[in-house]
Amino acid sequence: MQTGKLKVCIKNNQNSVRIPSGIRLLIRRCCHAVLISEGFTRDAEVSVSFVSNAEIRQLNHTYRNKDSVTDVLSFPLTGEDGTMEINAETGFVQLGDIVISIETAVKQAEIYSHSLTREIGFLTVHSMLHLLGYDHETSPLDERIMREKEESVLEKLGISREMTYTSQEE
């Protein structure tokens, strides 16, 4: 299946964690893989930002009325009626914004004993699915569907659960 072009704008808006080399390419690969898996064939653009825990907490409070740190937030630009925003200059569909707390991603990678690559890949795929209309909070079935799609994409990218656990040195 032919996919459209994809523009991924990645910004680092924090200075507490150095972004490892390869992470930007990983994010682009994850975004592209989700569009392929979902049969999305139009030219598209997405924005991904790395922020601090303080900033993601503020965004979570402002937009979701939850005064807590979270790992990732997704801000789809699709209207309530399903219409998609189009960039007037490029003609690309504007899917929306992904905001990742790199501090929380590093912490979660340690907690779950897997690589930061796996964690950032998961958060990116998860958010891309949100940008395309999936919502794991609507029902247990929707949550399972979304989790299966996430793992399928990550497996195709070679960063499935089984392949990314780090060994614990005694």
WOUR-V622954 format. One record per pair of residues at least 4 apart in sequence whose ideal C-beta (glycine too) atoms are under 7 Angstrom apart, sorted by the first residue. I is the first residue (numbers start at 1). GAP is how many residues later the second one is. D is the distance in Angstrom with one decimal. If there is no record, write none. Layout:
# WOUR-V622954
i=(I I)
gap=(GAP GAP)
d=(D D)
This chain:
# WOUR-V622954
i=(1 1 2 3 3 3 4 4 4 4 5 6 6 6 6 7 7 8 8 8 8 8 9 9 10 10 10 11 12 12 13 13 13 13 14 14 14 14 14 16 16 17 17 17 19 19 19 20 22 23 23 24 25 26 26 26 26 27 27 27 27 28 29 29 30 30 30 30 30 30 31 31 31 31 32 33 33 33 33 34 34 34 34 34 35 35 37 37 37 38 40 40 42 43 43 43 44 44 44 45 45 45 45 46 46 46 46 47 47 48 48 49 49 50 50 51 51 51 51 52 52 53 53 53 53 53 54 55 56 56 56 56 56 56 57 57 57 58 59 59 59 60 60 60 60 60 61 61 61 69 69 70 71 71 71 71 71 72 72 72 72 72 72 73 74 74 74 74 74 75 75 76 76 76 76 77 77 77 77 78 78 78 78 79 84 85 86 86 86 87 87 87 95 96 98 98 100 100 100 101 102 103 104 105 105 105 105 105 106 106 107 108 108 109 109 109 109 109 113 113 113 114 114 114 114 114 115 115 116 117 117 117 118 118 118 119 120 121 121 121 121 122 122 122 123 124 125 125 125 125 126 126 127 128 129 129 129 129 130 130 134 135 136 136 136 138 139 140 141 142 143 144 145 146 147 148 149 150 151 151 151 152 153 154 154 155 158 159 159)
gap=(38 40 39 32 33 38 37 38 39 40 38 25 26 29 38 38 85 19 20 23 38 40 36 38 14 17 38 38 7 38 36 37 38 42 36 37 38 41 88 36 87 85 86 89 4 31 83 96 4 4 97 4 4 4 91 94 95 4 21 93 97 4 4 128 4 91 94 95 98 127 4 15 93 97 4 4 120 123 124 4 91 94 95 119 5 9 112 115 116 94 4 92 51 48 49 50 48 49 51 42 47 49 50 49 50 52 85 50 51 50 52 48 50 50 52 4 5 48 50 49 51 4 16 48 50 51 4 4 4 13 14 17 43 45 4 11 12 4 4 14 40 4 6 8 10 13 4 5 6 32 35 31 30 33 34 37 52 26 27 28 51 54 55 26 22 24 53 56 57 21 22 19 20 54 55 8 17 18 19 4 5 6 55 4 9 9 5 7 8 4 5 7 36 35 26 29 5 20 23 4 4 4 4 4 11 14 15 18 4 10 4 4 11 5 6 7 9 10 52 53 55 4 5 50 51 52 49 51 4 4 42 47 4 41 46 4 4 4 33 36 38 4 28 32 4 4 4 25 28 29 4 24 4 4 5 17 20 21 4 5 12 7 6 7 10 4 4 4 4 4 4 4 4 4 4 4 4 4 4 9 10 4 4 5 6 5 5 4 5)
d=(6.4 6.9 6.3 5.8 5.5 5.8 5.5 4.7 4.0 6.2 4.5 6.1 5.4 6.4 5.6 4.0 6.2 6.3 4.8 5.3 5.5 6.3 7.0 4.7 5.2 6.0 4.8 4.7 5.5 4.7 5.3 6.3 5.1 6.9 5.6 5.3 4.2 7.0 6.2 5.7 5.9 4.5 5.8 5.9 5.3 6.2 6.8 6.5 5.9 6.4 5.8 6.7 6.3 6.3 6.1 6.1 5.9 6.4 5.5 6.9 5.1 6.3 6.1 6.0 6.6 5.3 4.0 5.1 6.8 6.6 6.7 5.7 6.5 5.5 6.4 6.2 5.0 6.1 5.6 6.1 5.6 3.9 6.3 5.6 4.1 6.6 6.8 6.6 5.2 5.7 6.8 6.9 5.1 6.5 4.5 6.7 5.7 4.6 5.4 6.4 4.6 5.7 6.8 4.6 6.6 6.5 6.6 4.5 7.0 4.6 6.8 6.9 5.1 5.5 4.6 3.9 5.2 5.7 5.9 6.9 6.2 6.1 4.7 5.3 4.7 6.1 6.6 6.4 6.1 6.0 5.9 6.5 6.2 4.1 6.3 6.4 4.7 6.1 5.9 5.7 6.2 5.2 4.9 6.3 5.1 6.4 6.8 6.5 4.7 6.5 6.1 6.9 5.8 4.5 6.2 6.1 5.9 6.6 6.7 5.0 4.4 6.5 5.3 4.5 6.6 5.8 4.2 3.7 5.7 4.9 4.3 6.8 4.2 6.5 4.7 4.2 4.8 6.4 4.4 6.3 7.0 5.6 6.7 4.3 4.8 4.2 6.4 6.2 6.9 6.7 4.9 5.5 4.4 4.6 6.6 4.1 6.0 7.0 5.5 6.5 6.4 6.6 6.0 6.4 6.6 4.9 5.7 6.2 6.8 6.2 6.3 5.9 5.4 5.9 6.3 4.6 6.9 4.1 5.6 5.7 6.6 4.2 6.6 4.6 5.3 6.2 4.9 6.0 6.0 6.0 6.0 6.8 6.2 5.2 3.7 6.4 6.2 6.2 5.8 6.5 4.7 5.9 6.5 6.4 6.3 6.3 6.6 5.1 4.9 6.0 6.8 5.7 6.4 6.5 4.1 5.7 6.0 6.7 6.0 6.8 4.9 6.0 5.9 4.0 4.5 4.6 7.0 6.4 6.4 6.3 6.3 6.3 6.5 6.3 6.4 6.2 6.5 6.2 6.0 6.4 6.8 6.7 6.5 5.0 5.2 3.9 6.4 6.5 5.5)
